[in-house]
Amino acid sequence: ESELELVLAEDGRVAFPALAHLDIESIRTFPDLIPGLPGGIGSDGDGSGCGCGDPKHRDDKKKALLAQLVSDCRDVFTARAAAFTEEKSTGRETFWLAADVTPKCALERLARRIFDLHTAKAAVAATAEAAADIPTSGDGGDDSGDGIGDVASSLHAFQPFDPSRSGAEWWTQMTDAEDEIGLHWEKDYGLEDADLNVHPHVATVTYLCGGGAPTLVVRKHTPVFLSQSVEGPLGAPPSETD
């Protein structure tokens, strides 16, 4: 067995330079995410594949992209179910797209778009913060005479996150309207044997169909160690003004 080295922040999340700039406390929706899927059907910038300006043609292309994604989800889910049967797996098989790997299908392009959506601004902010903290000579010690060379040289090796070890874990669910998915945390269940609760920095749910129940999200944090109790109310306790 190989050892896994983790550096955790005070709240138990895996630490990395851009963590402080990542929006990890808000709950947001992105209803226009799929129409803007890059590299989907067509390449006119909005994912519709129609540059002619015809609204009907554009809508037809968007419907075709959605149908493609639903079909891919069904195929992937079937493959996962088959893998469960063959390997008698008790866990959930998922897929991983590293940040330095080129997506190979529509679902991977969607995963990459979601990853970029949540990390791009954080990466820029972390880089700007690193640049501001770099001391510059300002005394004509470089060719520019203003210390810019010092900053550029120092930032050359700076990474807001390690692309080879960062990315998006994704999977699909094909459920009927009466199916239930119980309350749970998204986390690395493989680390439970190490007595750790390690969660993704950002978790998302993307609906491609209109059936089924909505996702219920509550503010209930786990302790860092699995052996610690999680008893208590769901969500933050009410304030004195509530």
Secondary structure, 3 states (H helix, E strand, C coil): CCCCCCCECCCCCECCCCHHHCCCCCCCCCCCCHHHCCCCCCCCCCCCCCCCCCHHHHHHHHHHHHHHHHHHHHHHHHHHHHHHHHHCCCCCCCEEEECCCCCCCHHHHHHHHHHHHHHHHHHHHHHHHHHHHCCCCCCCCCCCCCCHHHHHHHHCCCCCCCHHHCEEEECCCCCCCCCCCCCCCCCCHHHHHHCECCCCCCCCCCCCCCCCCCCCCCCCCCCCECCCCCCCCCCCCCCCCC
